[in-house]
Amino acid sequence: MEEIEQYEKPNKFDNFWLGLVLGTIIPPIASYGVYYWFNRTNSYFEFIQKLKTWGIQTEVFLWCVLPIAFVFALFYFLHYDRAAKGVVFPTMIYTIILLILDL
């Protein structure tokens, strides 16, 4: 008996580049959200300088990378494997940058 392979219709959201773009732009947007939530009087760069002075810059930016995990989980549970792979690369780059900043 012959087995017939089912053809899956490709999903337009299961795209490596979509995951790469989302993984790249979500942390800066989250960082600006943290700035807007906690400090509206100084400029964004003054806020970052204040975080450096307080010694919590890395911790705040680490929390800004966290939303990528939710995007990855969404792609994973929807079985968008290519998009999930695209999210992993910028996450690793941001993690390496945070490790370097922490040293």
Buried (B, 14 or more C-beta within 10 A) or exposed (E): EEEEEEEEEEEEEBBBEBBBBBBBEBBEEBBEEBBEEEBEEEEEEEBBEBBEEEEEBBEBBBBBBEBBEEBBEBBEEEEBEBBBBBBBBBBEEBEEBBEEEEE
